[in-house]
Amino acid sequence: MRIQQLFDVRGRTALVTGGASGIGLGYAEALAANGARVALLDMDARRIDAEVSRLRGAGMDVSGHVVDVTDHAALDRAVDEIVAGFGHLDAAFANAGIDPGPGYVGAWVGDQRPRVDEGALERYADARWNRVIDVNLNGVFATVRAAARHMRSRRKGRIILTTSAASQRIEPAIGAAYMAAKAGAAHFMRCVALELAASGITVNAIAPGMFVTNIGGGHAKDPAVQKALAAGIPLHRVGMPSDMYGLALLLASDAGDYITGQEIVIDGGLLLGRVD
């Protein structure tokens, strides 16, 4: 088989939650630019309209759907409508996520890290914890469940979760709820990969390191912030959504037929350790 056939997604259908910006938009662009039909699900109606218009203008087959992944009934309806329009569902990216808020320490200042009262355990608000878990873990569960319901009948499908390098390494500058949610999503991925294998469905996770997204208020878009973050990354740069294209195509295409239950880290070497 030629390499182009292995990664061919022409005629395939996919949905991406959190698909109107950042890594989710990167997934959508990778598939749509290579001939897939892609539905972008997001809460931000204005951004969805803008990105759908831009991608359609570039000749891509995309649609936009305003939905909150924490409203499981609304999410089920949206997925049902997308599948009815597509005729079937080949790939689902459970990607939607929100900002973790601060951890109990801040960024390095020389060889010190200042304490952050808001991120301390005793001050961690219930509302903040519950919101992060609801979107970043419960929303993943609901997305995977909705996709699997349609894929089982065809005995074929690809489900890809977005976790994080923070699921594998404690980073005290990141709110604890975020790390708990991402680690939970990674273990959930392995559980459902085992269950769905008998139905011909693969389930994997992509674990990004430091990427330029809207998470954290979009601060990583600032070149000065990127420079500071890059100092701790062996490849000396933060990731861009386009760095996700290869993994997205691998896991959504025939090239990923025999990969399931894996959390694949893409972090420029971040987990290797701090660069001095």
N, C-alpha and C positions, 0 to 999 in steps of 0.2 A: 504494500500500500504506500502511495506517495504521501510525503509529509503533509502536503496541503489537504489531503483527504482526512488525515487523522484529526486535524484541528478545524475542520469545516463545520460551521454552524449555520450555513445557509438553510433557510426554511424552518429552522428551529424556533421555538417560542420560549420566552423567558419573562419573569417578573423580578423586579428589584425593589425591595422596601428601602426607604431613605434614598430613593433613586434620583432625586433632583439636585444633589450636590455631592461634593467630596468623593469618597471611595465608591459609594453607590452609583454615582454618575459615571465614574470610571468603568465600573462593571458594565453598565448599560451601553456606554460608547463602544467598548471593546466588542460586545456581541453585535450591536446594531450596525457598526461599521463593517462587519464581516457577514452581513446578510441575515441576521436573526431578527425576528419581530420581538420587540421588547416593550413591556409595560412598566412605567415608572410610577411607583407609589410613594407618596410623601404627604406631609401635613401642610406644606407651604404651597398654596395654590398659585401664588404669583411666580414663584421659582419654577414650578412644574410647567406653567404656561410658557415661560421664557425658554426653558431648556427643550421642551417638546418642539416649539417653533424653530429653535436653532438647529436641532438634529434633523427635523423634517426638511428644513431648508438645505441640508447637506445630503439629502436623498435617503435618509434612514427611516425605517418603518417603526415608529414608536408611538405610544399613546401615554397619556397622563391620567392619574387617578388620585384624588385627594382622599386620604384615609389615615386614621390614627391607629397604629398597631396595638394600642392598649384597649381599643374598642374591638373586642374579638368578634362580635356579631357583625359589625360593619366590615371588618377585615375579611371575614368569610364571604360576605356578599360581594365584595370587590373582587376577590379571587374567583368566585363563581362566574361573575360577569366577564372577567378577563378570559377565562377558559372557554366560556360560551362563544366569545368573539374569536378566539384563536382556533378553537376546535379541539385543542389539547394543550398540555403544558409539559415542556421538556426540561426546563431548569427554573429553579427558584432561589433567589439570593435573599436570605434573611439578614439584612444589613442594617436596618434602622437602629440608631443609637443616639443617646444624648450626652451632654457634657457631664463629667463626673463631679465637677466642683473641686475645691481644694482639698488636699490631704493635710496631714498635721505638720508638715514642714514645707518650706518654700524652696525656690531654686537656690543653687549653690552661690554663695557670696564668698569668694576666696575658698577657704577650706571649711566654711561654716554654712549651715542651712538654718535660716530663721524659723522659729515655731509659728504656726498659723492656728490661732485659737478656734476659728470656725471649723477647721478640719479635725479637731481633737475629738476623741470618742465621746467624752462627756457632753460635748456641744453639738454632736451630730444629730440634726433634726430628723424626726420621724418622716416628715413630708419629703425631705430630700432623699433619704434612703429609699422610701417606697417608690418614688417617681423613677429613680434610676433603675431599680430592680424591675419595675413594671414595664419600662420600655426595653431595656437592654437584655432582659432575660425572659420575662413573660411574653413580650412581643415576639421574640424569636420562637418560643414554643408555639404560639398561635399561628405564626407564618408557616412553620414547618408542618404543623398539623393540617392546615388548610391545603398546602401543596401536596402532601402525601395522600390525602383523600382522593385527589384527582389522578395522581400518578399510579396508585396501586392497581387501578382497573386496567391500565395499559401495560403494567409490569415493566415499567421503564421510567427513568427520570433521574435528574441531578438536583440535589439540594446542597447549597453552599451557605454556611453561616459566616458572619464576620465576628471573630472574637478579638483578641488583642495579645500583643506580647506581654501585657499586664496580667494575663491569665496565668503566666508562667513565672513571673518575677515580681516580687513586691516592690512597688515604687511609692514611697511615703508622700510624695508630692501629689499623688492622685487620690481622690476620695475613695475610701474603702468600699463603698457600694459598687463602684465601677469594677473594681478587681473581682469582687465576689460575683457580680453578674457575668462577667466575661469567663471566669473560671467555671461557673455553673453552666454556661452555654457550651463550653468545650466538652464538659462531661456529658451533658445532654446529647450533644452531637454523637458521641461514641455510643451512647445507649440506643439512639434511634437508628444509627448506622447498622448495628447488629440486628435490630428488629426488621428493618426495611430491606436488608440484603436479599432475603428470600423472595422479595417482590421485584427484584431487579433494579432497585433504587440505590444509588450511591449517595452518601451524606458525608460531607467534609467541611472543614473550617479553614478560613484564611485569617491569620493572626498578624495584623500590621503592627509595626513599631511606630516611630515618629513620622507622621504624615501631615501634609498640608491639607487641612479640611476646615470646616466651620466649627468643629468641636473646640471648646475653650474660647468661644467668642471669635474664632478665626484669627487668633493672635499669631498662629504659625505662618500666616501669609506675610507677616512683617519680615523683611530680609534680615533685620538685626536679630530677631527671635530665631530665625532659621540658622543663622551663624552660631548662636549660642547653643542651640540644640545639636547642631552638627559636630560640635566639639566632643560630644560623648558618643558619637557613632563611628565605628571603624571605617566606613566608606565615606565619611566626612561630608555627608549631606542628608537632609531629611527626604522622605519619600514623597513622590507626587502621585496623584491618582492614576496617571498613565503607567506607573510602575506595576499596577495591578493587572494590566491587560493580559499578559502572558498566563498568569495563574487562572484568571477568569476563563480564558479560552481553553486551557488545559482541562479544568474541572467540569466545564459544560459540554465538552466535545467527546468524540470517540477516543481521543488520546487519554482520557481519564477513566476509561472503562473499568480498570482493575484497581482503582484507588478508592478506598472508602474507610471511614472512621479515622481520618487523619486531620490533625491540626497543623497546617503548614505556615511556618513563620516567615514573614517577609519584613525585615527590619534593618537592612544594611549592616548587620552584625551587632546590633545593639545588645542582644542577650549575651554576647561574648564577654562583655565587661566594659567598664569605663576606660576611655582612651586618655592616657596621661600626656 
